């Protein structure tokens, strides 16, 4: 089977477009994977920050209770 010059050019153009489409898809997949990794890192950092915040709030509540207890005892000694 002999292909005409137009058919050969169209075939070559189709191959170029196909290769370009695959290259673009690979770029998108790579970018998506990079974004996913960054999101996972940010999620991990956020979870750590939230845990630290809860710990600090718990410590603050404990200190506030101790302070109130100490003030109450001081008032009892003064009376």
C-alpha positions in Angstrom: 0.0 0.0 0.0 1.5 3.3 -1.1 0.5 6.4 0.9 0.2 9.8 -0.7 2.4 12.7 0.4 -0.6 14.3 2.1 -1.4 11.1 3.9 2.2 10.9 5.1 2.2 14.5 6.3 -1.1 14.0 8.1 0.2 10.8 9.7 3.4 12.7 10.9 1.3 15.6 12.2 -1.0 13.1 14.1 2.1 11.5 15.6 3.4 14.9 16.7 0.1 15.8 18.2 -0.1 12.5 20.0 3.4 12.9 21.5 2.6 16.5 22.5 -0.7 15.3 24.2 1.2 12.5 26.1 3.9 15.0 27.2 1.2 17.5 28.4 -0.5 14.7 30.3 2.8 13.7 31.9 3.3 17.3 33.0 -0.1 17.5 34.5 0.3 14.2 36.3 3.6 15.3 37.7 2.2 18.6 38.8 -0.8 17.0 40.4 1.5 14.6 42.3 3.6 17.5 43.5 0.5 19.4 44.7 -0.7 16.2 46.5 2.6 15.9 48.3 2.5 19.6 49.3 -1.1 19.2 50.5 -0.1 16.2 52.6 2.8 18.1 54.1 0.6 21.1 54.9 -2.1 18.8 56.4 0.6 17.2 58.6 1.9 20.6 59.7 -1.7 21.8 60.4 -2.4 18.7 62.5 0.7 19.2 64.5 -0.1 22.9 65.1 -3.6 22.0 66.2 -2.2 19.4 68.6 0.2 21.9 70.0 -2.6 24.5 70.4 -4.8 22.0 72.3 -1.8 21.1 74.5 -1.2 24.8 75.2 -4.8 25.4 76.0 -4.9 22.5 78.3 -1.8 23.8 80.1 -3.3 27.2 80.3 -6.5 25.9 81.8 -4.4 23.9 84.4 -2.4 27.0 85.3 -5.7 29.1 85.6 -7.1 26.4 88.0 -4.0 26.4 90.1 -4.0 30.2 90.2 -7.7 30.2 91.3 -7.0 27.6 93.9 -4.0 29.5 95.2 -6.1 32.7 95.4 -8.8 30.9 97.3 -6.3 29.5 99.8 -4.8 32.9 100.2 -8.2 34.4 101.0 -8.9 31.6 103.5 -5.5 32.3 105.3 -6.3 36.1 105.4 -9.7 35.5 106.9 
